[in-house]
């Protein structure tokens, strides 16, 4: 799988532009099926030339809602369309205090899909996250997180570094292809 690098959102043409590893321009634009997007190779001036299989690509950043309707619609489609191998998973570890020590308790480690949150922050910021740190621990509030995880009253920690690195590392693409 190849990582695409975000460039811009163009609401006028309903396109989201990325560059591939060879610095070639590609864009996602609405397909002939309502609510779906297709990936196109583009000319140097950004005009789509031919469709390419989007399943062979991952994105490094999702456009933000402030980029307009195209960004919102594309983000919703992308998060629904990506496969299991393109997901970023964090693990929530619930704990309680026992003699001044945080001890893991039932139900034990719980996986949370944090793809949306990580891709909205982008590759650079995501790779700076550290397991068991307050920034990473906030991932428990992810959109797809179970309600009990969001409401956990006690100590806890979240681990996700391996999943983030795997998503953004080129070696993982060769193995997945």
Steps between C-alpha positions, in 0.01 A plus 500: 500500500617848421461806719347808336598844632221756539522814287165681500122484480330668204130557573441654157580172324413273800850354506752411768858507370795290616847419366640150477856390582617603151351851557228435241167670564193287568155601612193348653181624341138389514434191291188423300353333813354755741704537821798307357842630394745375240875560480642651182850557367529865401691706250754753627231766514277280718249380242391137549608273215413142596366308798735292714419244771468684832543174695876517435538831683482653851480870579722683749244766593126552473377846407343693786133598512598866458609407144131477411240251383740305279731436795214382719351271237839357397602436862175315571541288187869426561450387859214271393690363199841413648569137579627341819863528384457875471371555853694645792415323824571623853471281808330635812624350827254560789658510845417555866716618790626223731748609768606804294556288188286507187394140434328385181147366552218326314395513229867556419656650190241626250577591139373832364501610135673841506555532124286812476674681786852410384444594135344831601814590696728389215811287474751735666294566811380138525854360494587724796241335725644296787323203660374555854517879467213747546480579124472133412266431791254748350447259209261313730250768402510392132174503309501118476595446863251303715305720740636321809855586386410868459346500849773298676547679836827346610858498386572365155749514219479471123754338271505565125857577390549169319175533307579860399853414388375198307244714317754765397806277440583418140626151588149409614368582154732256326396222740131579458513510120 
